[in-house]
């Protein structure tokens, strides 16, 4: 299957994140950016022949690019919002409910106790000096580890959420 490169898409969907900064010219938004928020490197199409990140490609399979529709009532929260189609059927959920079903919920993540040294701390791969000089870091590490373990455990038991709430596909 030969797919032509879409230069209009690339030019109109430039995205920025920590890795692909504005100063460097950014990258290209995944076609499902509204849900995954992934920015791809500019060379991505040359390797993959698509504008889908690996996560979306693996999670949404054959459907790949999810269809969005404005002003639909979400069957879960019952609010009228921009909705996105389910990957296994044509039913739609609002983006917030869709993310709750398909992605780990990031709520409750512990806050790093020393914002002024946060970048330096996360760049230091050995983390030797921090616990002695900054006593709250040890507490943060314990809280983060517990939070992350609970988040992953919860996600592993929510496989049933990745099916459509209407038709169960």
Legacy VTK file of the C-alpha trace (Angstrom):
# vtk DataFile Version 3.0
C-alpha trace
ASCII
DATASET POLYDATA
POINTS 169 float
0.000 0.000 0.000
1.642 3.214 -1.171
0.430 6.337 0.612
1.541 9.718 -0.638
3.103 12.117 1.806
0.678 14.902 2.797
2.735 18.111 2.927
-0.395 20.193 3.597
-1.060 18.130 6.717
2.543 18.529 7.848
2.533 22.297 7.325
-0.839 22.840 9.036
-0.238 20.530 12.002
3.036 21.598 13.533
3.183 20.737 17.221
5.540 21.511 20.065
6.491 19.653 23.221
9.578 19.192 25.407
11.394 17.258 22.697
10.236 19.197 19.608
10.462 22.828 20.663
9.371 25.985 18.897
13.014 27.045 18.593
13.821 23.818 16.724
10.812 24.089 14.408
8.645 21.563 16.283
7.324 18.296 14.950
4.133 16.992 13.344
1.004 16.259 15.384
-0.261 12.701 15.392
-3.551 12.412 13.471
-5.163 11.568 16.843
-3.399 14.427 18.638
-6.687 15.543 20.205
-6.568 12.379 22.341
-2.921 11.300 22.582
-1.223 14.734 22.400
1.807 13.181 20.698
4.166 15.207 18.527
6.089 13.183 15.938
9.514 13.984 14.495
9.461 15.549 11.031
11.052 12.404 9.540
8.273 10.127 10.887
6.372 9.709 7.609
9.531 8.585 5.804
9.848 5.657 8.235
6.229 4.755 9.019
4.250 6.001 5.984
1.592 7.412 8.306
0.921 10.270 10.697
-0.049 8.058 13.626
2.123 7.658 16.700
3.027 4.129 17.751
0.577 4.272 20.668
-2.402 5.147 18.450
-1.353 2.619 15.835
-1.229 -0.178 18.435
-4.306 0.847 20.451
-6.691 1.639 17.621
-5.579 -0.951 15.088
-7.267 -0.990 11.698
-9.374 2.070 12.407
-6.250 4.122 13.144
-7.450 7.686 12.725
-10.399 8.403 14.986
-13.233 10.596 13.708
-14.220 13.695 15.691
-17.635 15.340 15.681
-18.666 18.633 17.267
-21.720 19.150 19.452
-22.702 15.568 20.267
-24.120 14.304 23.531
-21.679 11.974 25.268
-23.501 8.815 26.436
-21.363 8.694 29.600
-21.341 12.239 31.002
-24.397 13.392 28.991
-22.748 16.718 28.110
-22.806 18.199 24.615
-19.161 18.392 23.535
-16.710 17.536 20.791
-16.782 13.739 20.632
-14.507 11.108 19.193
-15.528 7.797 17.645
-14.783 4.499 19.358
-12.118 2.466 17.518
-14.174 -0.755 17.332
-17.533 0.764 16.346
-19.029 4.098 15.289
-20.352 5.218 18.689
-18.823 8.405 20.085
-17.677 9.669 23.490
-16.502 13.108 24.548
-12.735 13.427 24.654
-12.552 13.419 28.473
-14.582 10.196 28.797
-12.652 8.621 25.903
-9.332 9.384 27.630
-10.620 7.935 30.892
-11.387 4.685 29.054
-8.196 4.415 26.995
-5.439 6.120 28.977
-4.100 6.088 32.497
-5.673 8.810 34.616
-3.002 11.253 35.800
-5.066 12.792 38.619
-3.524 12.785 42.068
0.094 12.714 40.891
2.312 13.935 43.744
3.794 17.401 43.276
7.564 17.751 43.354
8.388 19.635 46.596
11.177 21.876 45.245
10.025 23.489 41.969
13.181 25.595 41.632
15.416 22.489 41.290
12.943 20.154 39.572
14.642 20.200 36.140
18.068 19.591 37.636
16.730 16.745 39.802
15.098 14.872 36.911
18.159 15.289 34.679
20.401 13.721 37.361
20.174 9.985 36.677
22.088 8.947 39.811
20.058 11.029 42.317
22.774 10.642 44.974
22.978 14.137 46.488
19.265 14.904 46.686
18.010 12.959 49.697
20.617 14.397 52.082
20.234 18.027 51.007
16.487 18.006 50.340
14.616 15.878 52.905
11.203 16.150 51.206
12.513 14.366 48.108
12.536 10.978 49.854
8.877 11.465 50.841
8.067 12.566 47.271
9.768 9.465 45.817
7.776 7.174 48.128
4.483 8.945 47.353
5.187 8.914 43.614
6.099 5.227 43.634
2.911 4.344 45.531
0.788 6.554 43.232
2.335 5.039 40.096
1.870 1.455 41.343
-1.808 2.136 42.159
-2.356 3.811 38.796
-0.899 0.882 36.860
-2.776 -1.687 38.971
-6.050 0.160 38.396
-5.368 0.370 34.661
-4.604 -3.341 34.394
-8.042 -4.180 35.829
-9.938 -1.776 33.586
-9.684 -3.733 30.356
-13.485 -3.767 30.201
-13.471 0.028 29.827
-11.772 -0.235 26.454
-14.952 -1.497 24.876
-17.837 0.611 23.712
-20.273 1.311 26.549
-23.187 1.065 24.106
-22.606 -2.012 21.951
-19.828 -3.709 23.981
-17.552 -4.150 20.938
LINES 1 170
169 0 1 2 3 4 5 6 7 8 9 10 11 12 13 14 15 16 17 18 19 20 21 22 23 24 25 26 27 28 29 30 31 32 33 34 35 36 37 38 39 40 41 42 43 44 45 46 47 48 49 50 51 52 53 54 55 56 57 58 59 60 61 62 63 64 65 66 67 68 69 70 71 72 73 74 75 76 77 78 79 80 81 82 83 84 85 86 87 88 89 90 91 92 93 94 95 96 97 98 99 100 101 102 103 104 105 106 107 108 109 110 111 112 113 114 115 116 117 118 119 120 121 122 123 124 125 126 127 128 129 130 131 132 133 134 135 136 137 138 139 140 141 142 143 144 145 146 147 148 149 150 151 152 153 154 155 156 157 158 159 160 161 162 163 164 165 166 167 168
